[in-house]
Amino acid sequence: MQIAVVVCCTRKLGGDYMTLRPGLTPSASATSARALDIGRGMAMLLVIYGHALAPWFMEAHGRFSEAAFLQWKFGASFLMPFFFVVSGLTWRAEKSLRAMLRESLVLIITAWAASVAIDVVRLMLTWGDLSALLGQEPLSVWRFLRHALRMAVLGDFYSMSALWFLAALGLVRLFAAVGTRLGGAVPIVLILVLIAAGLTAQAMGWRSIHQIYLLGMALACFLGGHAARNAFERLLGRPGLAFAIMVICGAAVSLTFGLNQGCLIDATKVCGIPSLEGNFGVSMMHGGYGNLPLFMFTALAGISFALAAIVLIAQASGPVVEFLRLTGRRTINVLIVNAAVLEFANPSLSRWVVPQIAADAPHFFAALFVISVAFTMLGVFIFKTPLKALRSFARALAHYLVALWPDSRTIPILALPPDRVSAGHER
């Protein structure tokens, strides 16, 4: 049976589109898009807060804050998988391979260009003898050029570490596009192969070339989000069920996130991380999942908790909800600025603030959340023009590179069925 795809009623959403499918009214489509904007905004604020907490538990050298660490560990147990799920929820599998390649390259080039820009700042700080004062490692011109080349060729270490997500998402989207075109069990096999490759690379001590440590898990979350799109849209109309899911899954996350102590096979042992003073917290960037069954259970519960919370928040209105929505629509700019804050502000916090202020009271954490979010949003406003130029550069370079790529219709195994192809998918 052919599936008619309506492509005339779409809405730009964080670099992707929500498509109006049969049975989904324009109002329902708008509600779904708004809810996902809110979800991305909510998750992005939690990422900002998690980064702000880091100086009080990561390499804190005797000033380790258990309260700060537990908050971070709770969010880290599911927040990054949640980002990949939300990205999958907005993904249009019916786009042409050329269009998908272009969008993926935009994300990867954005991560590279932003990191190079930060290295330029580090180079200027070195020339001005300010590196030591700001806790930055001096950078020579030769190291600058070598690192720019390494990021482009290997993609294993970006100058702004938080930008691993953009690079990984770009690759995940390509794997998803190829896997869905080949069909059958190929996506599942691809996920398993990538997970095995990531675990093998870690066990052998190899570099995380092009984020291989995390691509398998990320692809599973991305395709899981794509498959759950209809279920999420139905949940938007059932706030009572969403509340029940939020309570049950929130309890499940709360009860299990602390049980993952980092050992891949044995959940009863502790395999901590030196920088966390022997503690463990999930870190997708490093492929740090800990005990895999525990990770997958907690991540699934946490994702369900977050999606249900989105549904409930989307029922409301007001300045806070609107702020979340607007933040969600500017996710990439917010992520870039917060990554820069992480790289430049956190070393200074560790040096000057952590020894003076203990992270042990509710009012401290409330103030830290407000200040870190306000500081990041101020940066987004101040650097609006450079950010626009950076992303324009990424789009232009991606368009140029894709122009060198053969039309997917010349590769039959990757071409879409004729009833799913439209000129609109090339836009």
C-alpha positions as CSV (number, residue, x, y, z in Angstrom):
1,M,0.0,0.0,0.0
2,Q,1.4,3.3,-1.0
3,I,1.8,6.0,1.7
4,A,1.0,9.5,0.6
5,V,3.4,12.1,2.1
6,V,2.2,15.6,2.3
7,V,5.2,17.9,1.9
8,C,3.5,21.3,1.4
9,C,2.7,21.8,5.0
10,T,6.0,21.8,6.9
11,R,7.5,23.9,9.6
12,K,11.2,24.8,10.2
13,L,12.3,23.2,13.5
14,G,15.8,23.5,14.7
15,G,17.3,22.7,11.2
16,D,14.7,20.0,10.4
17,Y,11.1,19.9,9.5
18,M,7.9,18.5,11.0
19,T,5.8,17.0,8.2
20,L,2.0,17.0,8.2
21,R,1.1,13.3,7.7
22,P,-2.3,11.8,7.1
23,G,-4.5,12.1,10.2
24,L,-2.4,14.9,11.7
25,T,-4.1,18.3,11.5
26,P,-2.1,21.6,11.1
27,S,-3.1,22.4,14.7
28,A,-1.7,19.0,15.9
29,S,1.4,19.5,13.9
30,A,2.0,22.9,15.4
31,T,1.4,21.5,18.9
32,S,3.9,18.8,18.4
33,A,6.5,21.2,17.0
34,R,6.0,23.5,19.9
35,A,6.3,20.7,22.5
36,L,9.6,19.5,21.0
37,D,10.9,23.1,21.0
38,I,10.0,23.3,24.7
39,G,11.7,19.9,25.3
40,R,14.9,21.0,23.6
41,G,14.9,24.2,25.5
42,M,14.3,22.4,28.8
43,A,17.1,19.9,28.1
44,M,19.5,22.7,27.0
45,L,19.0,24.6,30.3
46,L,19.8,21.4,32.2
47,V,23.0,21.0,30.1
48,I,24.0,24.6,31.0
49,Y,23.4,23.9,34.7
50,G,25.3,20.6,34.6
51,H,28.3,22.3,33.1
52,A,28.1,25.0,35.7
53,L,28.1,22.3,38.5
54,A,31.2,20.6,37.1
55,P,33.9,22.7,39.0
56,W,32.5,21.6,42.3
57,F,33.0,17.8,41.7
58,M,35.3,17.3,38.6
59,E,38.9,17.4,39.7
60,A,37.8,19.4,42.7
61,H,41.0,18.3,44.7
62,G,39.5,17.7,48.1
63,R,36.6,20.1,47.7
64,F,34.3,17.5,46.1
65,S,30.6,18.4,46.5
66,E,28.4,15.3,46.8
67,A,25.3,17.4,46.2
68,A,26.6,18.9,43.0
69,F,27.8,15.5,41.8
70,L,24.5,13.7,42.4
71,Q,22.6,16.4,40.5
72,W,24.9,16.1,37.6
73,K,24.9,12.3,37.7
74,F,21.1,12.2,37.6
75,G,20.9,14.4,34.5
76,A,23.9,12.7,32.8
77,S,22.2,9.3,33.2
78,F,19.6,10.2,30.4
79,L,20.0,13.7,29.2
80,M,22.2,13.2,26.1
81,P,20.3,10.1,25.0
82,F,17.2,12.2,25.3
83,F,18.7,14.8,22.9
84,F,19.2,12.1,20.3
85,V,15.7,10.8,20.8
86,V,14.2,14.4,20.3
87,S,16.4,14.8,17.2
88,G,14.9,11.5,15.9
89,L,11.4,12.7,16.6
90,T,11.9,15.6,14.2
91,W,13.8,13.7,11.5
92,R,12.2,13.2,8.1
93,A,13.4,9.9,6.6
94,E,11.9,10.7,3.3
95,K,14.4,13.4,2.4
96,S,16.9,12.7,-0.4
97,L,20.3,11.3,0.5
98,R,21.9,14.5,-0.9
99,A,19.8,16.7,1.4
100,M,20.6,14.6,4.4
101,L,24.3,14.6,3.6
102,R,24.2,18.4,3.3
103,E,22.4,18.8,6.7
104,S,24.8,16.4,8.4
105,L,27.8,18.2,7.0
106,V,26.4,21.5,8.3
107,L,26.4,20.1,11.8
108,I,29.9,18.6,11.5
109,I,31.4,21.8,10.0
110,T,29.7,23.9,12.6
111,A,31.4,21.9,15.4
112,W,34.8,22.2,13.6
113,A,34.5,25.9,12.7
114,A,33.4,26.9,16.3
115,S,36.3,24.9,17.7
116,V,38.8,26.6,15.3
117,A,37.3,30.0,16.4
118,I,38.0,29.2,20.0
119,D,41.5,28.1,19.2
120,V,42.0,31.5,17.5
121,V,41.0,33.1,20.8
122,R,43.5,30.8,22.7
123,L,46.2,31.8,20.2
124,M,45.6,35.5,20.9
125,L,45.6,34.8,24.7
126,T,49.0,33.1,24.3
127,W,50.4,36.1,22.4
128,G,49.0,38.5,25.1
129,D,50.6,36.3,27.9
130,L,47.1,35.8,29.4
131,S,46.8,32.0,29.1
132,A,48.1,31.2,32.6
133,L,45.8,33.8,34.2
134,L,42.7,32.2,32.5
135,G,43.8,28.6,33.1
136,Q,44.4,28.0,29.4
137,E,47.2,26.0,27.9
138,P,49.5,28.1,25.6
139,L,48.9,27.5,21.9
140,S,51.5,27.9,19.2
141,V,50.7,28.6,15.5
142,W,52.0,25.1,14.6
143,R,49.8,23.4,17.3
144,F,46.8,25.5,16.1
145,L,47.2,24.3,12.5
146,R,47.8,20.7,13.6
147,H,44.7,20.7,15.8
148,A,42.5,22.2,13.1
149,L,43.6,19.4,10.8
150,R,43.1,16.7,13.4
151,M,39.6,17.9,14.1
152,A,38.8,17.8,10.4
153,V,40.4,14.4,9.7
154,L,39.9,12.4,12.9
155,G,37.1,14.3,14.6
156,D,38.1,12.7,18.0
157,F,38.7,15.8,20.0
158,Y,37.1,19.2,19.5
159,S,38.5,22.4,21.2
160,M,35.1,23.0,22.7
161,S,34.4,19.5,24.1
162,A,30.6,20.0,24.4
163,L,30.4,20.2,20.6
164,W,30.9,16.5,20.3
165,F,27.1,16.3,20.2
166,L,26.8,18.2,16.9
167,A,29.5,16.1,15.2
168,A,28.0,12.9,16.4
169,L,24.5,13.9,15.4
170,G,25.6,14.7,11.9
171,L,27.1,11.2,11.6
172,V,24.1,9.5,13.2
173,R,21.7,11.1,10.7
174,L,23.8,9.7,7.9
175,F,23.8,6.2,9.4
176,A,20.1,6.5,9.9
177,A,19.5,7.6,6.3
178,V,21.5,4.7,4.9
179,G,20.1,2.1,7.3
180,T,16.5,3.0,6.6
181,R,17.1,2.9,2.9
182,L,18.5,-0.5,3.0
183,G,15.6,-1.5,5.2
184,G,14.8,-4.8,6.9
185,A,17.1,-5.6,9.9
186,V,19.9,-3.4,8.6
187,P,19.3,-0.5,11.1
188,I,19.4,-3.0,14.0
189,V,22.5,-4.7,12.7
190,L,24.1,-1.3,12.1
191,I,23.4,-0.3,15.7
192,L,24.9,-3.5,17.1
193,V,28.0,-3.2,14.9
194,L,28.6,0.4,15.9
195,I,28.1,-0.5,19.6
196,A,30.6,-3.4,19.3
197,A,33.0,-1.1,17.4
198,G,32.8,1.5,20.2
199,L,33.3,-1.0,23.0
200,T,36.2,-2.6,21.1
201,A,37.9,0.8,20.4
202,Q,37.7,1.6,24.2
203,A,39.0,-1.8,25.2
204,M,41.9,-1.5,22.8
205,G,42.7,2.1,23.8
206,W,42.1,3.5,20.4
207,R,41.1,7.1,19.8
208,S,37.4,7.9,19.5
209,I,37.8,8.6,15.8
210,H,34.7,10.5,14.6
211,Q,33.0,9.7,17.9
212,I,33.0,5.9,17.4
213,Y,32.7,5.4,21.2
214,L,29.1,6.6,21.2
215,L,27.7,6.3,17.7
216,G,26.0,3.0,18.3
217,M,24.0,4.1,21.4
218,A,23.3,7.5,19.7
219,L,21.9,5.8,16.6
220,A,19.7,3.5,18.7
221,C,18.3,6.6,20.5
222,F,17.8,8.5,17.3
223,L,16.0,5.7,15.5
224,G,14.0,5.0,18.6
225,G,12.8,8.6,18.7
226,H,11.9,8.4,15.0
227,A,9.9,5.2,15.6
228,A,8.1,6.8,18.6
229,R,6.9,9.9,16.8
230,N,3.3,8.8,16.4
231,A,3.2,7.6,20.1
232,F,4.5,11.0,21.2
233,E,1.9,12.9,19.2
234,R,-0.9,10.8,20.7
235,L,0.5,11.4,24.2
236,L,0.2,15.1,23.6
237,G,-3.6,14.7,23.7
238,R,-3.5,12.7,26.9
239,P,-2.0,14.8,29.8
240,G,-3.4,12.4,32.4
241,L,-1.4,9.5,31.0
242,A,1.6,11.8,30.6
243,F,1.4,12.7,34.3
244,A,1.3,9.0,35.3
245,I,4.3,8.2,33.0
246,M,6.3,11.1,34.4
247,V,5.7,10.0,38.0
248,I,6.5,6.3,37.4
249,C,9.5,6.9,35.2
250,G,10.8,9.7,37.3
251,A,10.8,7.4,40.3
252,A,12.5,4.7,38.2
253,V,15.3,7.1,37.3
254,S,15.7,8.3,40.9
255,L,16.0,4.8,42.2
256,T,18.5,3.5,39.6
257,F,20.8,6.3,38.4
258,G,23.0,5.9,41.5
259,L,23.3,2.1,41.1
260,N,25.5,2.4,38.0
261,Q,29.0,2.5,39.4
262,G,30.8,2.2,36.1
263,C,31.6,-1.6,35.7
264,L,30.6,-2.9,32.3
265,I,29.9,-6.5,33.4
266,D,29.7,-6.6,37.2
267,A,27.1,-4.1,38.6
268,T,28.1,-4.9,42.2
269,K,31.6,-3.5,41.9
270,V,32.8,0.1,41.6
271,C,34.8,1.2,38.6
272,G,35.2,4.9,39.3
273,I,36.9,7.7,37.3
274,P,39.9,9.5,38.9
275,S,38.7,13.0,37.9
276,L,35.5,12.3,39.9
277,E,37.5,11.1,42.9
278,G,36.6,7.5,42.3
279,N,32.9,8.1,41.5
280,F,31.2,7.3,38.3
281,G,28.8,9.2,36.1
282,V,27.6,8.5,32.5
283,S,29.5,10.4,29.9
284,M,28.5,9.6,26.3
285,M,31.3,11.8,25.0
286,H,33.8,9.2,26.3
287,G,31.6,6.2,25.8
288,G,31.3,6.0,29.5
289,Y,28.1,4.0,29.9
290,G,29.2,1.9,32.9
291,N,27.0,-1.2,33.4
292,L,25.1,-1.5,30.0
293,P,21.8,-3.0,31.3
294,L,21.6,-0.3,34.0
295,F,22.5,2.4,31.6
296,M,19.8,1.3,29.1
297,F,17.1,1.0,31.7
298,T,17.8,4.3,33.4
299,A,18.2,6.1,30.1
300,L,14.9,4.7,28.8
301,A,13.1,5.6,32.0
302,G,14.7,9.1,31.9
303,I,13.7,9.7,28.3
304,S,10.1,8.7,29.1
305,F,10.1,10.9,32.1
306,A,11.4,13.9,30.1
307,L,9.0,13.4,27.2
308,A,6.0,13.1,29.6
309,A,7.2,16.3,31.3
310,I,7.3,18.0,27.9
311,V,3.7,17.1,27.3
312,L,2.6,18.6,30.6
313,I,4.7,21.8,30.2
314,A,3.3,22.2,26.6
315,Q,-0.2,22.4,28.0
316,A,0.8,25.7,29.8
317,S,1.6,29.1,28.6
318,G,3.3,32.2,29.9
319,P,6.8,33.8,29.8
320,V,8.7,30.7,31.2
321,V,7.2,28.3,28.7
322,E,7.8,30.8,25.9
323,F,11.4,31.2,27.1
324,L,11.9,27.4,26.9
325,R,10.4,27.3,23.4
326,L,12.7,30.1,22.1
327,T,15.7,28.5,23.7
328,G,14.8,25.2,22.0
329,R,14.7,27.0,18.6
330,R,18.2,28.4,19.2
331,T,19.7,25.1,20.5
332,I,22.8,25.2,18.3
333,N,23.7,28.8,19.2
334,V,23.1,28.2,22.9
335,L,25.2,25.0,22.8
336,I,28.1,26.8,21.1
337,V,28.1,29.7,23.6
338,N,27.8,27.4,26.5
339,A,30.6,25.2,25.2
340,A,32.8,28.4,25.1
341,V,31.7,29.3,28.7
342,L,32.6,25.7,29.7
343,E,36.1,26.0,28.2
344,F,36.9,29.5,29.5
345,A,34.9,30.2,32.6
346,N,35.1,26.8,34.4
347,P,38.9,26.8,34.9
348,S,38.6,30.3,36.5
349,L,35.7,29.1,38.7
350,S,37.8,26.1,39.8
351,R,40.7,28.3,40.6
352,W,39.1,31.3,42.2
353,V,35.5,30.5,43.3
354,V,35.4,26.8,44.3
355,P,37.9,27.2,47.2
356,Q,35.7,30.1,48.6
357,I,32.2,28.9,48.1
358,A,30.9,25.4,49.1
359,A,28.2,23.8,47.0
360,D,26.0,22.5,49.7
361,A,22.9,24.6,50.0
362,P,19.7,24.9,48.0
363,H,20.0,28.7,47.6
364,F,23.5,28.2,46.2
365,F,22.3,25.8,43.5
366,A,19.3,28.1,42.6
367,A,21.7,31.1,42.2
368,L,24.1,29.0,40.2
369,F,21.3,27.9,37.8
370,V,20.1,31.5,37.3
371,I,23.5,33.0,36.8
372,S,24.8,30.3,34.4
373,V,21.6,30.4,32.3
374,A,21.6,34.3,32.2
375,F,25.3,34.4,31.4
376,T,24.9,32.0,28.5
377,M,21.9,33.7,27.1
378,L,23.7,37.1,27.3
379,G,26.5,35.5,25.3
380,V,24.0,34.3,22.7
381,F,22.7,37.8,22.3
382,I,26.1,39.5,22.2
383,F,27.6,37.1,19.7
384,K,24.5,36.8,17.5
385,T,26.2,38.2,14.4
386,P,29.4,36.0,14.7
387,L,27.3,33.0,15.3
388,K,25.2,33.8,12.2
389,A,28.3,34.2,10.2
390,L,29.8,30.9,11.5
391,R,26.6,29.0,10.6
392,S,26.4,30.6,7.2
393,F,30.0,29.5,6.5
394,A,29.1,26.0,7.5
395,R,26.1,25.9,5.2
396,A,28.0,27.4,2.3
397,L,30.9,24.9,2.7
398,A,28.4,22.0,3.1
399,H,26.6,23.0,-0.1
400,Y,29.9,23.2,-2.0
401,L,31.0,19.7,-0.8
402,V,27.6,18.1,-1.5
403,A,27.8,19.5,-5.1
404,L,30.7,17.2,-5.6
405,W,28.6,14.2,-4.4
406,P,26.8,12.1,-7.1
407,D,23.0,12.2,-7.1
408,S,21.6,9.3,-4.9
409,R,19.5,8.2,-7.8
410,T,22.7,7.0,-9.4
411,I,23.1,4.6,-6.5
412,P,20.0,2.4,-6.7
413,I,20.5,0.7,-3.3
414,L,20.3,4.1,-1.6
415,A,17.5,5.6,-3.7
416,L,14.1,6.0,-2.1
417,P,10.9,4.3,-3.4
418,P,9.4,6.6,-6.1
419,D,6.2,7.2,-4.1
420,R,8.2,8.8,-1.3
421,V,10.4,11.2,-3.4
422,S,9.6,14.9,-3.9
423,A,11.5,17.9,-5.2
424,G,10.6,19.5,-1.8
425,H,13.0,17.1,-0.1
426,E,16.0,18.7,-1.8
427,R,15.3,22.0,-0.1
